[in-house]
């Protein structure tokens, strides 16, 4: 197909099936992949490192095994991040995972952080087979590729715990297991 026909075909396809922002449903410009600039600017950025409160991680942190904890976004109920995570996990929109991985790369590079690798968080094989993919793996692999560091798929999930996306009471019960 010659370039002018491809361009015409692409324009026709875009007219019939416009690319829309996953959050506001506005038209996406060429350089946007899943959300528009306005929605991206409204994502609840966490702006860097978190001072971790008294948690189970305290001993781990004090042993210098963990030198810091970073967050890219705040999770807020019924807001954009929750909607994107829901679409990634339950609507299998893997492009959202790649978007988050790219955002993570930009954050790490902007803050001049360095890592030896990205450690994967596995699903139990039964859950992965049922779901078809691991959303954390998509984010991690995208970030590792963008940072040119290895994605370390070395952990193994042994216990098949129930999903945490239940009621608060069920979640607390599962966390105690």
DRENDO-1510 file (C-alpha; in Angstrom, 1 decimal, always signed):
<recs>
REC; n; res; u; v; w
REC; 1; UNK; +0.0; +0.0; +0.0 .
REC; 2; UNK; +1.5; +3.3; -1.0 .
REC; 3; UNK; +1.9; +6.1; +1.7 .
REC; 4; UNK; -0.9; +8.3; +0.4 .
REC; 5; UNK; -3.4; +5.4; +0.4 .
REC; 6; UNK; -2.3; +4.4; +3.9 .
REC; 7; UNK; -2.8; +7.9; +5.1 .
REC; 8; UNK; -6.2; +8.1; +3.6 .
REC; 9; UNK; -7.1; +4.7; +5.0 .
REC; 10; UNK; -5.8; +5.7; +8.4 .
REC; 11; UNK; -7.9; +8.9; +8.3 .
REC; 12; UNK; -11.0; +7.0; +7.3 .
REC; 13; UNK; -10.5; +4.4; +10.0 .
REC; 14; UNK; -10.0; +7.2; +12.6 .
REC; 15; UNK; -13.2; +8.9; +11.3 .
REC; 16; UNK; -15.2; +5.6; +11.7 .
REC; 17; UNK; -13.5; +4.5; +14.9 .
REC; 18; UNK; -12.0; +7.6; +16.7 .
REC; 19; UNK; -9.5; +7.0; +19.4 .
REC; 20; UNK; -11.0; +8.3; +22.6 .
REC; 21; UNK; -9.5; +9.1; +26.0 .
REC; 22; UNK; -10.3; +6.3; +28.4 .
REC; 23; UNK; -11.2; +8.8; +31.2 .
REC; 24; UNK; -13.1; +11.7; +29.6 .
REC; 25; UNK; -14.0; +10.2; +26.2 .
REC; 26; UNK; -12.5; +13.2; +24.4 .
REC; 27; UNK; -10.6; +12.6; +21.1 .
REC; 28; UNK; -7.0; +11.6; +21.4 .
REC; 29; UNK; -4.3; +13.3; +19.5 .
REC; 30; UNK; -1.8; +11.2; +17.5 .
REC; 31; UNK; +0.9; +11.2; +20.2 .
REC; 32; UNK; -1.5; +10.1; +23.0 .
REC; 33; UNK; -2.0; +6.4; +23.6 .
REC; 34; UNK; -4.7; +6.0; +26.2 .
REC; 35; UNK; -5.6; +9.3; +27.9 .
REC; 36; UNK; -5.5; +12.9; +26.8 .
REC; 37; UNK; -3.2; +15.6; +28.2 .
REC; 38; UNK; -5.8; +17.1; +30.5 .
REC; 39; UNK; -6.6; +13.8; +32.1 .
REC; 40; UNK; -2.9; +12.9; +32.4 .
REC; 41; UNK; -2.3; +16.2; +34.2 .
REC; 42; UNK; -5.1; +15.4; +36.6 .
REC; 43; UNK; -3.7; +12.0; +37.6 .
REC; 44; UNK; -3.1; +12.1; +41.4 .
REC; 45; UNK; +0.7; +12.2; +41.4 .
REC; 46; UNK; +2.4; +11.1; +44.6 .
REC; 47; UNK; +5.5; +13.2; +43.9 .
REC; 48; UNK; +8.1; +10.8; +45.0 .
REC; 49; UNK; +9.2; +9.0; +48.1 .
REC; 50; UNK; +7.0; +8.1; +50.9 .
REC; 51; UNK; +8.2; +8.1; +54.5 .
REC; 52; UNK; +6.7; +4.8; +55.5 .
REC; 53; UNK; +4.7; +4.8; +58.7 .
REC; 54; UNK; +5.2; +2.2; +61.4 .
REC; 55; UNK; +4.6; -1.0; +59.5 .
REC; 56; UNK; +5.7; -4.5; +59.1 .
REC; 57; UNK; +8.4; -3.2; +56.7 .
REC; 58; UNK; +10.2; -1.3; +59.5 .
REC; 59; UNK; +12.6; -4.2; +60.3 .
REC; 60; UNK; +13.2; -4.7; +56.6 .
REC; 61; UNK; +14.0; -1.1; +56.1 .
REC; 62; UNK; +16.2; -0.9; +59.1 .
REC; 63; UNK; +18.2; -3.8; +57.8 .
REC; 64; UNK; +19.0; -1.7; +54.7 .
REC; 65; UNK; +17.5; -4.3; +52.5 .
REC; 66; UNK; +15.0; -1.7; +51.4 .
REC; 67; UNK; +16.5; +1.8; +50.9 .
REC; 68; UNK; +13.3; +3.5; +49.9 .
REC; 69; UNK; +9.8; +3.3; +48.8 .
REC; 70; UNK; +8.4; +5.2; +45.9 .
REC; 71; UNK; +4.9; +5.8; +44.6 .
REC; 72; UNK; +3.9; +7.2; +41.3 .
REC; 73; UNK; +0.2; +7.9; +42.0 .
REC; 74; UNK; -2.1; +8.1; +45.0 .
REC; 75; UNK; -5.0; +5.7; +44.8 .
REC; 76; UNK; -8.3; +7.4; +45.5 .
REC; 77; UNK; -11.7; +5.6; +45.4 .
REC; 78; UNK; -13.9; +6.4; +42.5 .
REC; 79; UNK; -11.2; +8.5; +40.7 .
REC; 80; UNK; -9.2; +8.1; +37.6 .
REC; 81; UNK; -6.5; +5.7; +38.9 .
REC; 82; UNK; -9.1; +3.3; +40.2 .
REC; 83; UNK; -10.9; +3.4; +36.8 .
REC; 84; UNK; -7.7; +2.8; +34.9 .
REC; 85; UNK; -6.7; -0.1; +37.2 .
REC; 86; UNK; -10.1; -1.6; +36.9 .
REC; 87; UNK; -9.9; -1.5; +33.1 .
REC; 88; UNK; -6.5; -3.0; +33.2 .
REC; 89; UNK; -7.4; -5.8; +35.5 .
REC; 90; UNK; -10.9; -6.7; +34.6 .
REC; 91; UNK; -11.3; -5.5; +31.0 .
REC; 92; UNK; -7.9; -6.8; +30.1 .
REC; 93; UNK; -6.7; -3.5; +28.6 .
REC; 94; UNK; -3.0; -4.3; +28.6 .
REC; 95; UNK; -2.2; -0.9; +27.0 .
REC; 96; UNK; -3.0; +0.7; +30.4 .
REC; 97; UNK; -0.2; -1.5; +32.0 .
REC; 98; UNK; +2.2; -0.3; +29.3 .
REC; 99; UNK; +1.1; +3.3; +30.0 .
REC; 100; UNK; +1.8; +2.9; +33.7 .
REC; 101; UNK; +5.2; +1.3; +32.9 .
REC; 102; UNK; +6.1; +4.3; +30.7 .
REC; 103; UNK; +5.0; +6.7; +33.5 .
REC; 104; UNK; +7.2; +4.8; +35.9 .
REC; 105; UNK; +10.2; +5.1; +33.6 .
REC; 106; UNK; +9.6; +8.8; +33.2 .
REC; 107; UNK; +9.4; +9.2; +37.0 .
REC; 108; UNK; +12.6; +7.2; +37.6 .
REC; 109; UNK; +14.5; +9.0; +35.0 .
REC; 110; UNK; +13.3; +12.5; +36.1 .
REC; 111; UNK; +14.4; +11.7; +39.7 .
REC; 112; UNK; +17.7; +10.2; +38.6 .
REC; 113; UNK; +17.0; +7.0; +40.5 .
REC; 114; UNK; +18.9; +3.8; +39.7 .
REC; 115; UNK; +17.9; +0.2; +40.1 .
REC; 116; UNK; +19.6; -3.1; +39.4 .
REC; 117; UNK; +16.4; -4.6; +38.2 .
REC; 118; UNK; +12.6; -4.8; +38.7 .
REC; 119; UNK; +11.3; -7.7; +40.8 .
REC; 120; UNK; +8.2; -9.3; +39.5 .
REC; 121; UNK; +5.2; -10.0; +41.8 .
REC; 122; UNK; +3.8; -13.3; +40.7 .
REC; 123; UNK; +0.2; -14.5; +40.7 .
REC; 124; UNK; -0.5; -18.1; +41.7 .
REC; 125; UNK; -0.5; -20.3; +38.5 .
REC; 126; UNK; -4.2; -21.0; +38.9 .
REC; 127; UNK; -5.1; -17.4; +39.2 .
REC; 128; UNK; -2.9; -16.5; +36.3 .
REC; 129; UNK; -4.4; -19.2; +34.2 .
REC; 130; UNK; -7.9; -17.9; +35.1 .
REC; 131; UNK; -7.1; -14.3; +34.5 .
REC; 132; UNK; -4.9; -14.9; +31.5 .
REC; 133; UNK; -2.2; -12.4; +32.5 .
REC; 134; UNK; -0.5; -10.6; +35.5 .
REC; 135; UNK; -1.1; -6.8; +35.3 .
REC; 136; UNK; +1.9; -6.1; +37.6 .
REC; 137; UNK; +4.1; -8.0; +35.2 .
REC; 138; UNK; +3.0; -5.9; +32.3 .
REC; 139; UNK; +3.9; -2.7; +34.2 .
REC; 140; UNK; +7.2; -4.1; +35.4 .
REC; 141; UNK; +8.3; -5.5; +32.1 .
REC; 142; UNK; +7.5; -2.2; +30.3 .
REC; 143; UNK; +9.5; -0.3; +33.0 .
REC; 144; UNK; +12.4; -2.7; +32.8 .
REC; 145; UNK; +12.5; -2.4; +29.0 .
REC; 146; UNK; +12.4; +1.4; +29.2 .
REC; 147; UNK; +15.1; +1.6; +31.8 .
REC; 148; UNK; +17.2; -1.1; +30.1 .
REC; 149; UNK; +17.4; -3.2; +33.2 .
REC; 150; UNK; +16.4; -6.8; +33.8 .
REC; 151; UNK; +12.9; -7.8; +34.8 .
REC; 152; UNK; +13.5; -10.4; +37.5 .
REC; 153; UNK; +10.9; -13.1; +37.4 .
REC; 154; UNK; +12.4; -15.2; +40.2 .
REC; 155; UNK; +9.7; -15.3; +42.9 .
REC; 156; UNK; +7.1; -18.0; +43.1 .
REC; 157; UNK; +3.6; -17.7; +44.5 .
REC; 158; UNK; +3.0; -20.9; +46.5 .
REC; 159; UNK; -0.2; -20.2; +48.4 .
REC; 160; UNK; -3.3; -19.6; +46.4 .
REC; 161; UNK; -4.9; -16.9; +48.6 .
REC; 162; UNK; -8.3; -15.5; +47.7 .
REC; 163; UNK; -8.5; -12.2; +45.7 .
REC; 164; UNK; -8.3; -9.1; +47.9 .
REC; 165; UNK; -10.9; -7.3; +45.8 .
REC; 166; UNK; -13.7; -8.2; +48.2 .
REC; 167; UNK; -15.4; -6.3; +51.0 .
REC; 168; UNK; -13.4; -4.6; +53.7 .
REC; 169; UNK; -14.3; -7.4; +56.2 .
REC; 170; UNK; -13.2; -10.2; +53.8 .
REC; 171; UNK; -10.0; -8.2; +53.0 .
REC; 172; UNK; -9.0; -7.9; +56.6 .
REC; 173; UNK; -9.7; -11.6; +57.1 .
REC; 174; UNK; -7.5; -12.5; +54.1 .
REC; 175; UNK; -4.7; -10.2; +55.3 .
REC; 176; UNK; -4.5; -12.1; +58.6 .
REC; 177; UNK; -3.8; -15.4; +56.9 .
</recs>
